[in-house]
Amino acid sequence: MITHRITITINGFAEQVDVPSNLTLLQMLREKLALTGVKNGCMAGECGACTVMLNGEPVNSCMVLAAECDGAEIITVEGLAKDGVLDPIQETIINQNGVQCGFCTPGILISARALLNRKPDPSEAEIREALVGNLCRCTGYLRIIEAVQQASERQLQASGG
């Protein structure tokens, strides 16, 4: 098996990792870098539990080869909090009780953060569209959507918007 040395920035830290050609980004994050907040759900790009931001865009990490990520910037759920302070989307999903079993939560948080980064004041329809690739069997989504709306409001207030 051919191995590739890649250089990536993960959650703000530069890393060099040797990866075989067939290793997915999901496997690299979990197995080589111990970033287990990224969940292995379906390995088919259907559930969204493995969602990370790759160069600012949410992707299913189970569908991306690690070798393709050379030079990329990756943000996982572990990278959302800064200096021990939760990201507003993390805080609001807790406050809105948008978590039950929690397996889907990391992917939902990343998808929601990516949405709020590109559209600080999304409509409910835009929130639903952004989360369409994240499956949750427990919550029914209403509290998750409310949490994204509340995070948007907090973010806008903090920025003076």
Helices and strands as residue ranges (DSSP letters): E 3-10, E 13-20, H 25-27, I 28-32, E 51-54, E 57-60, G 61-63, G 66-69, E 73-75, G 77-79, H 88-95, H 105-118, H 124-130, H 142-158
